[in-house]
Amino acid sequence: QLQASGGGLVQPGWSLRLSCAASGSKYDDPAIGWIREAPGKAREGVSCISSDGTDYADSVKGRFTISRDNAKNTAYLQMDNLQSDDTAVYHCATGAYCSGDGWVGALDDAWGQGTLVTVFS
């Protein structure tokens, strides 16, 4: 199961912190990542974290930071300097590895419902 939370309505330049409570992965040491969907845009891998490290989409590098608390099976996405292009539903997902550019590879079957981030001016 995956439960994302922390979305909201913010102005450009503001920050938000998303949380993902993750459980039930078929992998022993899953990678956890964030994928976002915005109307009229292709689905985008945002960031991923695994035991090998982290990676980010170019569009969020330097602004977003992913972390995880293994004891709580929770991942976080600190989003700073939010821009209107960041408006999307953010889903967390687990998989076997981080595949680069913010994507999670070999995804588990289930995604979280997602949390909406709206950046408006």
C-alpha positions in Angstrom: 0.0 0.0 0.0 1.1 3.5 -0.7 -0.4 6.6 0.8 0.8 10.0 -0.3 0.0 13.2 1.6 1.1 16.8 2.0 -0.2 18.4 -1.1 -1.8 21.8 -1.1 -2.4 25.2 -2.7 0.7 27.4 -2.7 2.1 30.4 -4.5 5.3 30.4 -6.6 8.4 30.3 -4.6 6.7 28.6 -1.6 7.6 25.1 -0.3 5.7 21.9 0.4 6.8 18.6 1.9 5.1 15.4 0.6 5.1 12.2 2.6 4.6 8.6 1.3 3.8 5.8 3.7 4.9 2.7 1.8 4.3 -1.0 2.5 3.6 -4.2 0.7 6.3 -4.1 -2.0 7.3 -7.4 -3.4 11.0 -6.3 -3.2 13.0 -6.7 -0.1 14.7 -3.3 -0.4 12.5 -1.3 -2.7 13.3 2.0 -4.3 10.7 4.6 -3.6 9.9 7.5 -6.0 7.5 10.2 -7.0 5.7 10.4 -10.3 3.5 13.3 -11.2 0.7 13.7 -13.6 -0.6 17.0 -14.9 -3.4 17.7 -17.4 -2.2 17.8 -20.9 1.3 16.7 -20.0 3.1 13.4 -20.1 3.6 11.5 -16.9 6.9 12.5 -15.4 9.3 10.8 -13.0 10.2 13.3 -10.4 12.6 11.7 -8.0 13.7 8.3 -6.7 15.6 7.0 -3.7 17.2 3.6 -3.2 20.0 2.1 -1.2 22.2 3.1 -4.1 21.3 6.8 -3.9 19.0 9.3 -5.3 18.2 10.8 -8.7 16.0 13.6 -10.0 14.3 14.9 -13.1 16.2 17.8 -14.6 13.2 20.0 -14.1 13.4 19.7 -10.3 17.1 19.4 -9.6 18.3 21.9 -7.1 14.7 22.5 -5.9 13.4 19.2 -4.7 15.0 16.8 -2.2 14.0 13.2 -1.6 14.6 11.3 1.6 13.4 8.3 3.5 13.0 7.0 7.0 13.4 3.2 6.7 12.2 2.7 10.3 8.9 4.3 9.4 8.7 2.9 5.8 8.2 6.5 4.8 9.6 8.7 2.0 9.5 12.4 1.8 9.8 14.9 -1.0 10.8 18.4 0.1 9.8 20.8 -2.7 11.2 24.3 -2.5 10.8 27.2 -4.9 7.7 25.7 -6.4 6.7 27.0 -9.8 3.4 26.8 -11.8 4.9 23.9 -13.9 5.0 21.8 -10.7 1.2 21.8 -10.5 0.2 18.1 -10.7 -1.0 15.1 -8.8 2.0 13.5 -7.2 1.9 9.7 -6.7 4.5 7.7 -4.8 5.5 4.4 -6.2 7.9 1.6 -5.2 9.9 -0.6 -7.4 13.2 -2.5 -7.8 15.6 0.3 -8.5 16.0 3.9 -9.5 16.3 4.0 -13.3 17.5 7.5 -13.8 16.0 10.9 -14.3 13.7 10.4 -11.3 12.0 7.3 -12.5 11.4 4.1 -10.5 12.2 0.9 -12.4 10.2 -2.3 -12.3 7.3 -0.8 -10.5 5.2 -2.7 -8.1 1.6 -3.1 -9.3 -0.1 -0.6 -7.1 0.4 3.1 -6.9 -0.8 5.5 -4.2 -3.8 7.6 -4.9 -1.8 10.7 -5.1 -1.8 14.1 -3.6 -2.6 17.3 -5.5 -0.1 20.2 -5.6 -1.4 23.4 -7.1 1.0 26.4 -7.6 -0.9 29.5 -8.5 0.0 33.2 -8.8 
